[in-house]
Amino acid sequence: MIRKLGIALIFLPIIAMSVDYISEFSAVDRCLDQGGSFDYVKGICDTLKNHQYISYIERHLSIILCGVAISLLGVFFWRCKKKY
């Protein structure tokens, strides 16, 4: 049971962050295809002014670090062996 929890804790944060990254990447791509500039702070496409690129890791560092910590906790649980 604890090993299954560990496996879930390893993969769920990775999947959640991947889905968020791909979703944002798609929104930026659609915006650029339309001739706009993506506002990374507001998360919207702006056709009136040009916005500076802000990397995903700069904007979401705390979420990424939490995901890594949860995944490492999952590795700990996954490696636990019952000692009866």
MMTF fields as JSON, N, C-alpha, C and O atoms, coordinates in Angstrom:
{
  "mmtfVersion": "1.0.0",
  "mmtfProducer": "UNKNOWN",
  "numBonds": 335,
  "numAtoms": 336,
  "numGroups": 84,
  "numChains": 1,
  "numModels": 1,
  "chainsPerModel": [1],
  "groupsPerChain": [84],
  "chainIdList": ["A"],
  "bondAtomList": [4, 2, 8, 6, 12, 10, 16, 14, 20, 18, 24, 22, 28, 26, 32, 30, 36, 34, 40, 38, 44, 42, 48, 46, 52, 50, 56, 54, 60, 58, 64, 62, 68, 66, 72, 70, 76, 74, 80, 78, 84, 82, 88, 86, 92, 90, 96, 94, 100, 98, 104, 102, 108, 106, 112, 110, 116, 114, 120, 118, 124, 122, 128, 126, 132, 130, 136, 134, 140, 138, 144, 142, 148, 146, 152, 150, 156, 154, 160, 158, 164, 162, 168, 166, 172, 170, 176, 174, 180, 178, 184, 182, 188, 186, 192, 190, 196, 194, 200, 198, 204, 202, 208, 206, 212, 210, 216, 214, 220, 218, 224, 222, 228, 226, 232, 230, 236, 234, 240, 238, 244, 242, 248, 246, 252, 250, 256, 254, 260, 258, 264, 262, 268, 266, 272, 270, 276, 274, 280, 278, 284, 282, 288, 286, 292, 290, 296, 294, 300, 298, 304, 302, 308, 306, 312, 310, 316, 314, 320, 318, 324, 322, 328, 326, 332, 330],
  "bondOrderList": [1, 1, 1, 1, 1, 1, 1, 1, 1, 1, 1, 1, 1, 1, 1, 1, 1, 1, 1, 1, 1, 1, 1, 1, 1, 1, 1, 1, 1, 1, 1, 1, 1, 1, 1, 1, 1, 1, 1, 1, 1, 1, 1, 1, 1, 1, 1, 1, 1, 1, 1, 1, 1, 1, 1, 1, 1, 1, 1, 1, 1, 1, 1, 1, 1, 1, 1, 1, 1, 1, 1, 1, 1, 1, 1, 1, 1, 1, 1, 1, 1, 1, 1],
  "groupList": [{"groupName": "MET", "atomNameList": ["N", "CA", "C", "O"], "elementList": ["N", "C", "C", "O"], "formalChargeList": [0, 0, 0, 0], "bondAtomList": [1, 0, 2, 1, 3, 2], "bondOrderList": [1, 1, 2], "singleLetterCode": "M", "chemCompType": "L-PEPTIDE LINKING"}, {"groupName": "ILE", "atomNameList": ["N", "CA", "C", "O"], "elementList": ["N", "C", "C", "O"], "formalChargeList": [0, 0, 0, 0], "bondAtomList": [1, 0, 2, 1, 3, 2], "bondOrderList": [1, 1, 2], "singleLetterCode": "I", "chemCompType": "L-PEPTIDE LINKING"}, {"groupName": "ARG", "atomNameList": ["N", "CA", "C", "O"], "elementList": ["N", "C", "C", "O"], "formalChargeList": [0, 0, 0, 0], "bondAtomList": [1, 0, 2, 1, 3, 2], "bondOrderList": [1, 1, 2], "singleLetterCode": "R", "chemCompType": "L-PEPTIDE LINKING"}, {"groupName": "LYS", "atomNameList": ["N", "CA", "C", "O"], "elementList": ["N", "C", "C", "O"], "formalChargeList": [0, 0, 0, 0], "bondAtomList": [1, 0, 2, 1, 3, 2], "bondOrderList": [1, 1, 2], "singleLetterCode": "K", "chemCompType": "L-PEPTIDE LINKING"}, {"groupName": "LEU", "atomNameList": ["N", "CA", "C", "O"], "elementList": ["N", "C", "C", "O"], "formalChargeList": [0, 0, 0, 0], "bondAtomList": [1, 0, 2, 1, 3, 2], "bondOrderList": [1, 1, 2], "singleLetterCode": "L", "chemCompType": "L-PEPTIDE LINKING"}, {"groupName": "GLY", "atomNameList": ["N", "CA", "C", "O"], "elementList": ["N", "C", "C", "O"], "formalChargeList": [0, 0, 0, 0], "bondAtomList": [1, 0, 2, 1, 3, 2], "bondOrderList": [1, 1, 2], "singleLetterCode": "G", "chemCompType": "PEPTIDE LINKING"}, {"groupName": "ALA", "atomNameList": ["N", "CA", "C", "O"], "elementList": ["N", "C", "C", "O"], "formalChargeList": [0, 0, 0, 0], "bondAtomList": [1, 0, 2, 1, 3, 2], "bondOrderList": [1, 1, 2], "singleLetterCode": "A", "chemCompType": "L-PEPTIDE LINKING"}, {"groupName": "PHE", "atomNameList": ["N", "CA", "C", "O"], "elementList": ["N", "C", "C", "O"], "formalChargeList": [0, 0, 0, 0], "bondAtomList": [1, 0, 2, 1, 3, 2], "bondOrderList": [1, 1, 2], "singleLetterCode": "F", "chemCompType": "L-PEPTIDE LINKING"}, {"groupName": "PRO", "atomNameList": ["N", "CA", "C", "O"], "elementList": ["N", "C", "C", "O"], "formalChargeList": [0, 0, 0, 0], "bondAtomList": [1, 0, 2, 1, 3, 2], "bondOrderList": [1, 1, 2], "singleLetterCode": "P", "chemCompType": "L-PEPTIDE LINKING"}, {"groupName": "SER", "atomNameList": ["N", "CA", "C", "O"], "elementList": ["N", "C", "C", "O"], "formalChargeList": [0, 0, 0, 0], "bondAtomList": [1, 0, 2, 1, 3, 2], "bondOrderList": [1, 1, 2], "singleLetterCode": "S", "chemCompType": "L-PEPTIDE LINKING"}, {"groupName": "VAL", "atomNameList": ["N", "CA", "C", "O"], "elementList": ["N", "C", "C", "O"], "formalChargeList": [0, 0, 0, 0], "bondAtomList": [1, 0, 2, 1, 3, 2], "bondOrderList": [1, 1, 2], "singleLetterCode": "V", "chemCompType": "L-PEPTIDE LINKING"}, {"groupName": "ASP", "atomNameList": ["N", "CA", "C", "O"], "elementList": ["N", "C", "C", "O"], "formalChargeList": [0, 0, 0, 0], "bondAtomList": [1, 0, 2, 1, 3, 2], "bondOrderList": [1, 1, 2], "singleLetterCode": "D", "chemCompType": "L-PEPTIDE LINKING"}, {"groupName": "TYR", "atomNameList": ["N", "CA", "C", "O"], "elementList": ["N", "C", "C", "O"], "formalChargeList": [0, 0, 0, 0], "bondAtomList": [1, 0, 2, 1, 3, 2], "bondOrderList": [1, 1, 2], "singleLetterCode": "Y", "chemCompType": "L-PEPTIDE LINKING"}, {"groupName": "GLU", "atomNameList": ["N", "CA", "C", "O"], "elementList": ["N", "C", "C", "O"], "formalChargeList": [0, 0, 0, 0], "bondAtomList": [1, 0, 2, 1, 3, 2], "bondOrderList": [1, 1, 2], "singleLetterCode": "E", "chemCompType": "L-PEPTIDE LINKING"}, {"groupName": "CYS", "atomNameList": ["N", "CA", "C", "O"], "elementList": ["N", "C", "C", "O"], "formalChargeList": [0, 0, 0, 0], "bondAtomList": [1, 0, 2, 1, 3, 2], "bondOrderList": [1, 1, 2], "singleLetterCode": "C", "chemCompType": "L-PEPTIDE LINKING"}, {"groupName": "GLN", "atomNameList": ["N", "CA", "C", "O"], "elementList": ["N", "C", "C", "O"], "formalChargeList": [0, 0, 0, 0], "bondAtomList": [1, 0, 2, 1, 3, 2], "bondOrderList": [1, 1, 2], "singleLetterCode": "Q", "chemCompType": "L-PEPTIDE LINKING"}, {"groupName": "THR", "atomNameList": ["N", "CA", "C", "O"], "elementList": ["N", "C", "C", "O"], "formalChargeList": [0, 0, 0, 0], "bondAtomList": [1, 0, 2, 1, 3, 2], "bondOrderList": [1, 1, 2], "singleLetterCode": "T", "chemCompType": "L-PEPTIDE LINKING"}, {"groupName": "ASN", "atomNameList": ["N", "CA", "C", "O"], "elementList": ["N", "C", "C", "O"], "formalChargeList": [0, 0, 0, 0], "bondAtomList": [1, 0, 2, 1, 3, 2], "bondOrderList": [1, 1, 2], "singleLetterCode": "N", "chemCompType": "L-PEPTIDE LINKING"}, {"groupName": "HIS", "atomNameList": ["N", "CA", "C", "O"], "elementList": ["N", "C", "C", "O"], "formalChargeList": [0, 0, 0, 0], "bondAtomList": [1, 0, 2, 1, 3, 2], "bondOrderList": [1, 1, 2], "singleLetterCode": "H", "chemCompType": "L-PEPTIDE LINKING"}, {"groupName": "TRP", "atomNameList": ["N", "CA", "C", "O"], "elementList": ["N", "C", "C", "O"], "formalChargeList": [0, 0, 0, 0], "bondAtomList": [1, 0, 2, 1, 3, 2], "bondOrderList": [1, 1, 2], "singleLetterCode": "W", "chemCompType": "L-PEPTIDE LINKING"}],
  "groupTypeList": [0, 1, 2, 3, 4, 5, 1, 6, 4, 1, 7, 4, 8, 1, 1, 6, 0, 9, 10, 11, 12, 1, 9, 13, 7, 9, 6, 10, 11, 2, 14, 4, 11, 15, 5, 5, 9, 7, 11, 12, 10, 3, 5, 1, 14, 11, 16, 4, 3, 17, 18, 15, 12, 1, 9, 12, 1, 13, 2, 18, 4, 9, 1, 1, 4, 14, 5, 10, 6, 1, 9, 4, 4, 5, 10, 7, 7, 19, 2, 14, 3, 3, 3, 12],
  "groupIdList": [1, 2, 3, 4, 5, 6, 7, 8, 9, 10, 11, 12, 13, 14, 15, 16, 17, 18, 19, 20, 21, 22, 23, 24, 25, 26, 27, 28, 29, 30, 31, 32, 33, 34, 35, 36, 37, 38, 39, 40, 41, 42, 43, 44, 45, 46, 47, 48, 49, 50, 51, 52, 53, 54, 55, 56, 57, 58, 59, 60, 61, 62, 63, 64, 65, 66, 67, 68, 69, 70, 71, 72, 73, 74, 75, 76, 77, 78, 79, 80, 81, 82, 83, 84],
  "secStructList": [7, 2, 2, 2, 2, 2, 2, 2, 2, 2, 2, 2, 2, 2, 2, 2, 2, 2, 2, 2, 2, 2, 2, 2, 2, 2, 2, 2, 2, 2, 2, 2, 2, 6, 6, 7, 3, 3, 3, 6, 6, 6, 6, 3, 3, 3, 1, 1, 1, 7, 7, 7, 7, 7, 7, 2, 2, 2, 2, 1, 2, 2, 2, 2, 2, 2, 2, 2, 2, 2, 2, 2, 2, 2, 2, 2, 2, 2, 2, 7, 7, 7, 7, 7],
  "xCoordList": [0.819, 0.0, 0.865, 0.617, 1.874, 2.719, 3.549, 3.868, 3.893, 4.643, 3.773, 4.265, 2.486, 1.575, 1.42, 1.377, 1.337, 1.283, 2.555, 2.503, 3.682, 4.954, 4.979, 5.428, 4.502, 4.474, 3.556, 3.885, 2.401, 1.484, 2.138, 2.0, 2.848, 3.506, 4.664, 5.024, 5.234, 6.312, 5.727, 6.215, 4.69, 4.221, 3.16, 3.119, 2.309, 1.245, 1.77, 1.264, 2.762, 3.28, 3.917, 3.783, 4.6, 5.234, 4.164, 4.308, 3.105, 2.022, 1.329, 1.053, 1.045, 0.35, 1.177, 0.643, 2.473, 3.325, 3.47, 3.533, 3.522, 3.629, 2.377, 2.467, 1.215, -0.041, -0.111, -0.519, 0.283, 0.278, 1.238, 0.891, 2.436, 3.428, 2.947, 3.057, 2.421, 1.953, 0.763, 0.658, -0.128, -1.279, -0.826, -1.326, 0.111, 0.62, 1.39, 1.261, 2.179, 2.945, 2.003, 2.277, 0.899, -0.085, -0.731, -0.95, -1.035, -1.636, -0.673, -1.083, 0.591, 1.602, 1.731, 1.808, 1.755, 1.896, 0.72, 0.913, -0.504, -1.688, -1.615, -1.953, -1.176, -1.074, -0.07, -0.354, 1.079, 2.101, 1.654, 1.969, 0.928, 0.394, -0.594, -0.726, -1.285, -2.254, -1.589, -2.263, -0.276, 0.452, 0.476, 0.85, 0.091, 0.075, 1.343, 2.276, 1.357, 2.448, 1.836, 0.841, 2.412, 1.837, 2.305, 3.503, 1.349, 1.649, 1.79, 0.794, 3.027, 3.286, 2.838, 2.563, 2.758, 2.322, 0.818, 0.372, 0.041, -1.414, -1.885, -2.999, -1.044, -1.416, -2.409, -3.246, -2.319, -3.245, -2.488, -1.331, -3.17, -2.609, -2.935, -4.081, -1.945, -2.119, -1.71, -0.569, -2.643, -2.338, -1.917, -1.573, -1.943, -1.617, -0.17, 0.437, 0.391, 1.78, 2.618, 2.111, 3.916, 4.878, 5.304, 5.622, 5.31, 5.668, 6.976, 7.308, 7.699, 8.971, 8.726, 7.781, 9.599, 9.519, 9.99, 11.041, 9.217, 9.597, 9.5, 8.432, 10.589, 10.614, 9.654, 9.299, 9.258, 8.325, 8.898, 8.184, 10.174, 10.786, 10.845, 10.73, 11.022, 11.026, 9.64, 9.527, 8.601, 7.25, 6.672, 5.781, 7.166, 6.561, 7.579, 7.412, 8.622, 9.679, 9.159, 9.541, 8.3, 7.811, 6.976, 7.066, 6.17, 5.362, 6.258, 6.022, 7.283, 8.212, 8.941, 9.085, 9.403, 10.113, 9.206, 9.644, 7.951, 6.993, 6.77, 6.704, 6.654, 6.485, 7.674, 7.51, 8.873, 10.091, 10.118, 10.452, 9.767, 9.755, 8.751, 9.052, 7.565, 6.545, 7.026, 6.82, 7.666, 8.185, 9.28, 9.343, 10.143, 11.19, 10.588, 11.085, 9.526, 8.815, 8.241, 8.26, 7.737, 7.237, 8.317, 8.076, 9.525, 10.655, 10.947, 11.21, 10.901, 11.13, 10.097, 10.453, 8.806, 7.758, 7.894, 7.693, 8.236, 8.365, 9.495, 9.401, 10.559, 11.711, 11.512, 12.286, 10.485, 10.251, 9.907, 9.189, 10.438, 10.133, 9.486, 9.871, 8.499, 7.842, 8.825, 9.545, 8.852, 9.743, 8.893, 8.688, 8.41, 7.558, 8.361, 7.851],
  "yCoordList": [-1.195, 0.0, 1.263, 2.19, 1.293, 2.48, 2.661, 3.784, 1.544, 1.638, 2.208, 2.961, 1.86, 2.429, 3.927, 4.691, 4.348, 5.771, 6.457, 7.552, 5.811, 6.359, 6.537, 7.567, 5.543, 5.632, 6.772, 7.516, 6.908, 8.003, 9.359, 10.291, 9.465, 10.725, 11.047, 12.213, 10.05, 10.288, 10.848, 11.85, 10.205, 10.525, 11.616, 12.335, 11.771, 12.773, 14.205, 14.94, 14.63, 15.99, 16.174, 17.234, 15.157, 15.235, 15.381, 16.195, 14.601, 14.675, 16.029, 16.64, 16.505, 17.79, 18.94, 19.8, 18.957, 20.027, 19.922, 20.943, 18.72, 18.533, 19.031, 19.691, 18.719, 19.176, 20.706, 21.32, 21.316, 22.777, 23.4, 24.378, 22.84, 23.37, 23.258, 24.212, 22.103, 21.886, 22.79, 23.319, 22.969, 23.847, 25.286, 25.956, 25.747, 27.102, 27.237, 28.242, 26.239, 26.254, 26.364, 27.103, 25.63, 25.673, 27.051, 27.551, 27.664, 28.998, 30.024, 30.891, 29.926, 30.843, 30.625, 31.592, 29.39, 29.074, 29.617, 30.194, 29.432, 29.971, 31.493, 32.077, 32.122, 33.581, 34.073, 35.016, 33.451, 33.867, 33.603, 34.382, 32.521, 32.227, 33.297, 33.558, 33.91, 34.965, 36.335, 37.329, 36.39, 37.655, 38.468, 39.64, 37.879, 38.585, 38.362, 37.695, 38.927, 38.745, 38.205, 38.743, 37.162, 36.544, 37.29, 37.484, 37.703, 38.354, 37.251, 36.698, 36.935, 35.829, 36.118, 35.188, 37.382, 37.733, 37.494, 36.914, 37.941, 37.784, 36.472, 36.024, 35.852, 34.604, 34.786, 33.916, 35.925, 36.196, 36.643, 37.057, 36.549, 36.999, 38.475, 38.886, 39.264, 40.703, 41.065, 40.839, 41.627, 42.005, 43.467, 43.931, 44.196, 45.614, 45.935, 46.798, 45.26, 45.556, 44.3, 43.189, 44.518, 43.434, 43.19, 44.134, 41.928, 41.579, 40.8, 40.053, 41.0, 40.309, 38.847, 38.527, 37.97, 36.543, 36.33, 36.834, 35.59, 35.197, 33.675, 33.113, 33.021, 31.56, 30.92, 31.513, 29.708, 28.953, 28.765, 28.896, 28.461, 28.199, 29.464, 29.387, 30.628, 31.883, 32.174, 32.673, 31.868, 32.172, 31.144, 31.465, 29.923, 28.837, 28.087, 26.893, 28.765, 28.082, 27.419, 26.288, 28.1, 27.515, 26.26, 25.291, 26.275, 25.099, 23.944, 22.794, 24.252, 23.213, 22.603, 21.383, 23.442, 22.93, 22.079, 21.066, 22.479, 21.662, 20.313, 19.278, 20.335, 19.086, 18.155, 16.944, 18.726, 17.925, 17.349, 16.179, 18.165, 17.686, 16.547, 15.553, 16.693, 15.635, 14.37, 13.265, 14.526, 13.354, 12.665, 11.436, 13.442, 12.845, 12.125, 11.076, 12.681, 11.995, 10.67, 9.657, 10.699, 9.475, 8.431, 7.243, 8.87, 7.928, 7.307, 6.108, 8.115, 7.6, 6.534, 5.458, 6.832, 5.845, 4.607, 3.489, 4.798, 3.675, 2.742, 1.525, 3.317, 2.503, 1.877, 1.006, 2.307, 1.768, 0.281, -0.166, -0.438, -1.862, -2.108, -1.509, -2.997, -3.325, -4.039, -4.94, -3.632, -4.275, -4.86, -4.236, -6.062, -6.732, -7.779, -8.472],
  "zCoordList": [0.0, 0.0, 0.0, -0.77, 0.86, 0.951, -0.321, -0.71, -0.961, -2.222, -3.333, -4.173, -3.351, -4.347, -4.135, -5.099, -2.88, -2.572, -3.064, -3.624, -2.854, -3.321, -4.831, -5.333, -5.548, -7.015, -7.458, -8.381, -6.795, -7.126, -6.852, -7.645, -5.729, -5.384, -6.327, -6.488, -6.933, -7.899, -9.194, -9.717, -9.704, -11.049, -11.129, -12.128, -10.135, -10.219, -10.37, -11.219, -9.58, -9.787, -11.165, -11.777, -11.645, -12.967, -14.05, -14.963, -13.95, -14.935, -14.858, -15.891, -13.649, -13.489, -14.062, -14.762, -13.768, -14.296, -15.807, -16.491, -16.332, -17.779, -18.487, -19.522, -17.937, -18.532, -18.512, -19.498, -17.402, -17.297, -18.31, -18.973, -18.431, -19.359, -20.81, -21.58, -21.172, -22.549, -22.861, -23.968, -21.896, -22.088, -22.336, -23.241, -21.536, -21.718, -23.028, -23.727, -23.357, -24.605, -25.803, -26.749, -25.758, -26.838, -26.948, -28.051, -25.799, -25.807, -26.4, -27.172, -26.043, -26.593, -28.098, -28.856, -28.529, -29.949, -30.757, -31.828, -30.243, -30.919, -31.013, -32.043, -29.94, -29.914, -30.954, -31.693, -31.014, -31.976, -33.403, -34.303, -33.625, -34.965, -35.423, -36.618, -34.468, -34.781, -34.912, -35.185, -34.721, -34.837, -33.557, -33.582, -32.453, -31.175, -30.376, -30.824, -29.197, -28.246, -26.957, -26.472, -26.409, -25.217, -23.974, -23.766, -23.155, -21.882, -20.833, -20.367, -20.468, -19.553, -18.131, -17.374, -17.754, -16.405, -16.259, -15.27, -17.246, -17.196, -17.818, -17.547, -18.651, -19.304, -20.431, -20.675, -21.126, -22.229, -23.468, -23.4, -24.6, -25.867, -26.04, -25.856, -26.388, -26.567, -27.988, -28.39, -28.743, -30.123, -30.238, -31.325, -29.114, -29.166, -28.818, -29.452, -27.826, -27.487, -27.372, -27.215, -27.456, -27.414, -25.966, -25.242, -25.547, -24.176, -24.142, -25.061, -23.059, -22.868, -22.489, -21.769, -22.992, -22.66, -21.226, -20.829, -20.462, -19.102, -19.061, -19.304, -18.761, -18.84, -17.831, -16.812, -18.151, -17.309, -15.906, -14.912, -15.837, -14.528, -13.675, -12.452, -14.306, -13.55, -12.972, -11.852, -13.724, -13.294, -12.332, -11.545, -12.385, -11.6, -10.744, -10.494, -10.296, -9.547, -8.275, -7.973, -7.528, -6.277, -6.532, -5.778, -7.585, -7.914, -8.35, -7.977, -9.139, -9.591, -8.402, -8.324, -7.473, -6.301, -5.421, -4.877, -5.279, -4.519, -5.201, -4.538, -6.531, -7.279, -7.12, -6.974, -7.148, -6.96, -5.544, -5.358, -4.547, -3.165, -2.978, -2.316, -3.559, -3.454, -4.153, -3.65, -5.308, -6.024, -5.221, -5.189, -4.571, -3.729, -2.526, -2.116, -1.965, -0.891, -1.407, -0.708, -2.631, -3.251, -3.411, -3.194, -3.794, -3.906, -2.545, -2.452, -1.496, -0.142, 0.208, 0.687, -0.031, 0.269, -0.6, -0.126, -1.871, -2.787, -2.35, -2.514, -1.793, -1.37, 0.004, 0.4, 0.742, 2.091, 1.993, 1.099, 2.927, 3.023, 4.383, 5.387, 4.396, 5.642, 6.557, 6.127, 7.818, 8.791, 9.915, 10.956, 9.677, 10.673, 11.358, 12.237]
}
